């Protein structure tokens, strides 16, 4: 098989032996690969793969066809159309994953569109509802709501009865999220607290899904009593300031989470949550795949350059075999 490998902080196309499944694993012929910012960071040497995963091959998200199964596999068959999240190694023509981690493609969905789903929607659902405890009718802030997880979070909050507010430094970039169900837009600047107070009529937001990092004193000022801030990224920097007195008096909760470094048991649990709670919403049309830009497998570097440009509100997908 061919695979993109990291050599001297650059992607290089290489040929490797085809993988073989373990007893409870399946081999997937990859048809599409979702590009994530973590891939760019891994190439730069800033986001290593977790222990036990080949750190030379990036890629967390795939869609494809099962071509081989391990001797104890029960839930998957050769020919199944699957998608999913993996700790790494998705930038390849074949990959291996546990049978219970693989998700079934929604009916009628092609591989490229399916590759926009797993990382964005599982991350957003876990952050907003499992970690944040978001309830119907409550306000939530999605920071920013411009791509990937932000667009998925917007859809999920709207579909499940919450009221999503999307932020961006450039409000023109929120057009796609607005079409997907934003209740309000706010500019991510020094007036953020005043804007959120105006939108929520002083109530404050119940959950903040934060991918930026700094300005937490401002954010916590807009978080209601006993609200929760869930941090999943640090796009804006590695440090922030906190007013611990205000945090204490409002009994607020701070949480951080990642998806990639979870143990297998947790990853299987999230896969089951997708099957039970999210798959029916895709089947009914209440959730939709993300807007996407397609890149051929041989043009993976161009996909990374496109993501680095930050000009597109959606998902970059590398398509294999077209």
MOURZI-V236469 format. One line per field, one symbol per residue. ss: DSSP state (2 for helix, 1 for strand, 0 for the rest). phi: phi as a letter, one per 20 degrees, with the letter a starting at -180 (. if undefined). psi: psi as a letter, one per 30 degrees, with the letter a starting at -180 (. if undefined). Layout:
ss=???
phi=???
psi=???
//
This chain:
ss=0111111001111110000000001111111111102222222000000000000000001111111110000000000011111000000101111100001100000022220002222222222222200000001111100000222222222220001111110022222222200001111000022222222000001111110000022222201111111110000000000002222220001111000000022222222222222222222200000001111122222222222200000011111000
phi=.ebedeclmcececdcfffdefgddcddffdbceecfgffffffndbfffgndfffdfodbbbacfdbcffdfdeccgofecbrdcfrmfebfbbdbfgeefdefggneefffffeegffffffffffdeeemgdgneecddceddblgffffgfffffdnecedddafcfffegffffepgebdceebfegfffffffelnfneecdedddofmfgffffeefgmecddecacfeqecbdcefffgffeleddccbcefeffgfffffffffgffdegffffenfdcfegbdecfgfdgffffffffflddercecedend
psi=lkkklkjhhlkkklklkklkklegllkkjkfkkkklfeeeeeefgfilllkfkjffjlkfklkakkfkklfgkefklkfkjllaklflgfilfllklkeffkkkkkkgkleeeeffeeeeeeeeeeeeeeefgklkflkkkjjlhflceeeeeeeeeeeggljkkkllfjfffgeeeefggkflkkkiafgeeeeeeeeghfelkekkjkgedlgeeeefffklkglkkjkglhfflfllkkjfeeeefghlkklllleegkleeeeeeeeeeeeeeeeeeeefgfklllklkkklefheeeeeeeeffgfkjakkkkkkg.
//
